[in-house]
């Protein structure tokens, strides 16, 4: 969009539309998905296929409710979340809300069936398709409406593929008892995910309140972690949860081994990016987005906590209520600091608040595992390797603040 010459205000309309859509769907879809990962290993083999189908029904049911609510009340919803009324393409965003959140199950079903090659094939195919159609929409029509329509159709394609997967790999039987039990099991995980990942959206609302629409675009393009970090760490966490439910001790050793390997890749990459991000943002976007590079560098520091996986221990021991409470405390810290620092440090203050809140949350989880569950940090964290990399990445960030002016 930027390279096609779209002004910040036009880009902001697109970003605000999908900001609202993701805010309405991210928590419950991922919460149900995480619940499936934790609940699936506890069942007998013949019940697992039934669970997959009922998890799909639950997601479809929830997406239908959210889509209807959005369709009926889109004006006040968009105004509350974005401070704007009468945004375009409401009907296509509604289709997106019906289709997209549910498709989180596709990779999970492949994961539970131990078919990693199918995950690779699916993700490569579907996201290369997304890139192609998005570029075609931007270059061919150059309107926000055409871009929203093409993404909604892309989500429909993924939804159809999910239906095919459910037909092939689940038992098409509605089980009221299992549906209800799984739904209750998922609720605390949904709330936990709201609190742990909802700050991205709370930050967006704060930016809308204190800054302009153009600043919102700058913030959205900078306030993101390195995508490969999120993919690899979240995938590792998701893969370890079912194993930890069955064999905690051996899984902790596996986590320690794998996180060390990830550290050797992710920390050096993040350090290099911190030092060169202003050049990257200037080339990929434009000089107008140089302030996004500063935000990106701050968010790269989240790797210092993201690489730790204390939540796997808590999921395995089904301490969902405690995890929910800790995540609520993280949210309180994050919101308070964001509002305070936004007024004194601008957009960077919101980013710093997120990093500090993440650190507090990780310390709470590690401490709980050690004190209440008798699981030492050294059993799943390669402390020596971790300490060295933390010092290096903080040093790189301090150096970057001296090297560049973000104005």
N, C-alpha and C positions, 0 to 999 in steps of 0.2 A: 504493500500500500504506500509506504513511504517512497520507495524507488519509483513508483508510478506517478509521483508528484502530488499525492493527496495531502492537503493541509492537515495540521494537527486536529482541528475542529471536526473535520470529516472522519478522520480515523477514530476520533473519540466516540462518534455515534456508533460505529461498529463495536468498539470495545465495551461501551456501556451496555449495549444490547446483550452481548454474551456474558458480560459481568453479571447482569441480572439473572440470565438463564442458568449460569453455573451456580450462582448463590442459592437458587431455589432447588438445586438437584444434587450438588456434590456430596453432601453429608450423608443423606439416607442411602444413596446408591453405593457409596464406598463402605458405609457402615454395614449394610447387608452383605456386601462382598466379603468383608473381613470376618463377619459372623459365620459365613459359609466355610471359610478356611479353618476356623477354629472348631466348628460343630461337626463338620464332615468326618473327621477321623474318629469321632466318638461312636459312630453308628456301625452296625453290621453291614456287610457288603450289599445285601439285597435292599437295604433301606437308603443307601447312599444315592442311588439313581432316582429314587422317589424324592429325596431332599433336593437334588439339583432342580427338578421340575418345579417343586413348590417354592424354592428360592426365586426362580424365574417368575412364577406367578406373583409373588410378593412384590418384586420390583416393578412388574407391569402394572399391578394394582396401584402402587404408590405413584408411579409416573403418570398414570391416568388422572389421579386426584390432583396432582400438581399442575398438570396441563389444563384441566378444567378451571381450576382456581385462577390461573394466569389468564386464560381466555376471557373469563368473566370480569376480572378486576385488574386488567393489565395497566390501565392508566394510573390508578393510585399506587400500584406495586412499583411501576417504573419511576414514578415521582419520588416515592420513599427511598428507593435504592439508588437513583441516579440524579435526582433533582430536575429531571426533564419529563415533559409530557409529550404524548403523541409521537413517540418514536415509530419508525416504519416497520413493516414486515411482522406484525404481531402474529398473524396466522402461521407464518413460517417458523417463528420462534416457538410457537405452540407445538408444531410438528417435531421440532428439535427436542423439546422437553418430553414428548412421548417416547421418542426413539433412542436418543443418545444415552441417557443415564443407565438404561437397562443393559446396554452392550458391554458394560464392565465385566459381565459374566463370561464373555467369550474366552478371554485369556485365562480366567480362573478355572473354567471347565477343562481346558487343555492342561493346565497346571495340575489339577487334581487327578487327571487321567495319566499323568507323567508323560506328556507328549510335547516336550520343549520345542521340537522342530516345527510343529504346527503353530506354536506361538510365534516363532520367528517368521515363518512364511506368511501368517495372517497379518502381523504388524507391518511387515515390509510392504505387502500388497496394499493394505488399506490406507496406509499413510502416504505412500507414493501416489496413490490415486487422489488423496486429499490435496497434496501439493499441486498436482497437475490441474485439477479442476479449479482450485483457488486462483492459480496464476491465469488460467483461461478466463475466469470471471473478471478478474481485475483488468487484464489487458483487453479483453473483448468488449466489456460493457463499461467498466470503470465506475460503477455505482455501488453504494452500500446494499441496496436492495438485491442486486444480482448476486453479490457475495453471500448474503444471508441465505438466499434461496438455494444456492449450490451446496452450502454446508448442511442445510436441512435435508436435502436429498441424499447427501453423503451419509448422514446419520440414519436415514431410512434404509440404505443399502446394508449398513452394519446390523440394523435391527432384523432385517430379513435373514441375514446369515445366522444370527443368534437363534432364530426360530428353527432353522435347519439343524443347528447343533443340538438344540433341545430335543428335537424329534429323534436324532440319531443316538444321543448319548444319555438320555434320561428316561425314566419310566413315567409315562404320561398318566399319572394318577394323582388326583387331588386328595391329600390326606389332611383332614381338618385338625387332627391332634398334632401331627408333625408341623403343620403350617402355623398353628398357634404357638406351639413350644418354641419353634425357631424364631418366630416374630418377637416373642418376649425376650429371647436370648439376644436378639439383634439390637433391641432398643438401647441398652447402655452403650453399645459400641457405636451406634449412630450419634448419640449425644457426645460421646468421647471424641468422635471425629469432627463433629461440629465445633467443639471447643479447641481441639488441637490444630485444625486446619482452617477454621473459619476466620482466623485473624487476617488472612489475605483479603477477605471480603469486607471485614470490619475496617481494615486499612483503606480500602477503596472508598467506603462511605465517608471516612474521616477526610480523605483527600478531596472528595466532592464537596464537603462542608467548608473546608478551609482554603481550597485552591480552585483554580479555573479548570474548565474541561480540557484545555490544552495541557495543563499540568497533570491531569489524570492520565493522559496518554503517555507522557514522559514517565510517570510513576509505574504504569503497567508494564512498560517495556524495560524498565530497570529492576523492578521488584520481583525478581525471579532467581531461583537457584539454577545452577548448571543443570540442564535437562538430563544429561547422562548420569549425574549424581542421584537425582530423584529416581530415575528408572532402575538403576542398579541396586541402590540401597533398599528401595521399597520392594523390588522383586526379591531380594535376598530375605528381607523380613517376612514377606508373604510365604516364601518357600520354607522358611524355618519354623513357622508357627505350627503347622501340622506335625512336623517331626518332634518339636519340643513337647507337644501334648503327650506323645508316646514315650519318648526317651530324652529327658531333659539334659542329663549330664553329658551324654555324647553329643547332643545338639549344641550345647554351649561351647564345647571344644571346636566343633565345626564352624560356629559363628566366629570364634576368635581367629581361626585360620583364614576364613574367607574375608573378614573385615581387614585383616592385615594386608591381604592381597589387594583389596580395594583401595586401601590407604596409599599404597605404592603407585596407584594410578591416579586417583582423584585429587590427592593433595598436590602433587607436582603440577597437574593440569590446572588446578584452581590458582595456584601461586603464579603460574605464567600468565593466566588470564587477568588476574588482578593487576599485573604490571603492564599489560598491553590493551586492556579493555577500551580506553578512550580511542585508540586507533581503530579497533574493531567496530565500535558504535558509529564512528564517523564514516567508515566505509560501508557497513551494512545498512545503516539508516542515513543519517546526515549530521552535520555539525549542530543542528537544532536539538539533537538528542544526546548531546555530550553529558548532560546532567544525569541521564539514565545510566551511564557508565559508573558514576559514583555510587548510585543505588545498587547496581549489580555487584560491585565490589563488596559492599557491605553484606549483601545477601549471600555472597560466596563464603562468608565467615560462618554461616549456619552449618557448613560441612563439619565443623568441630563438634557439633552435637548430633547431626544427622547420621554420622557414621557409627555412632553407638546404637546398640539395639536392646536396651533394657526392657522395652515394651514387649519383646518376644517372651521374656521370662514371665511377665505379668499376664499376658494372654494365655500362656501355657498353664499357669496356675489359676486361671479364670478369676483374676483379681480385677474384674472389669469396673466394679464400683469405685475402688481405690484409684484406678487409672482415670476414671471420669472426674473424680474430685481434684486430682492433681492437674488435670488439663483445665479444669475450671479456674484454678488458681493461676495457671499460666495465662489464661485469657484476661483475667483481672489485671495482672501485671502488665500485659501487653497493651490493653486499652488505656490504662492509666498513663503509662509512659508515652504512648503514641500521642495522646491529646496534649500532654505537657510539652513533649519535645517538638511536636509539629509547630507549635507557636514560637519556639525559641530557635530551632535549627532547621525548620522547613521540612521538605520531603525527606531529607536524610535522617531527621529525628525519628520519623515513623519506621524507617528501616532499622535504625539502631535499637529501637524498642523491641522489634521482632527478634533480633539476635539475642538481646538480654533475656527476654522471656523464654526463648528456646533453651538457653543455658540453665535457667532456673528449673525448667520442666525436666530436663535430663538429669540434673543433680537430684531432684526429688525422686525420680524413678530408680536411679542407681542406689540412692540411700535406702529406699524402701526394700529393694531386692536384698541388700546387704543386711539390714537390721531385722526385717520381718520374715524374709524367705531364706535367710542364711546362704545367699548366693553372692559370692565375692565378685567385685568388679573385674578382678584379674582372671576370673574363670571364663569371661567372654569378651574382654577388652585387652588387646595387646598394648599394655600401658606404656612400655618404653618407646615403641614405634609411634604410638599416638602422641606422646608428650613432645617428641622431637618435631613432628609435623605441625602441631599446634603452635609452637614457638616460631616456626618458619613462616606459616601463613599469616600470623599476626604481624611479624616483621615485614612481610611483603606488603601488607595493607598499609602499615605506617609509612613505608617507603613511597607507596603510590600517592599518599596524601601530600607528600613533599614534592613529588615530581610533576603533578598536574594541577591545573586550575579548572574547576568545574563551574563554568559560569554561562 
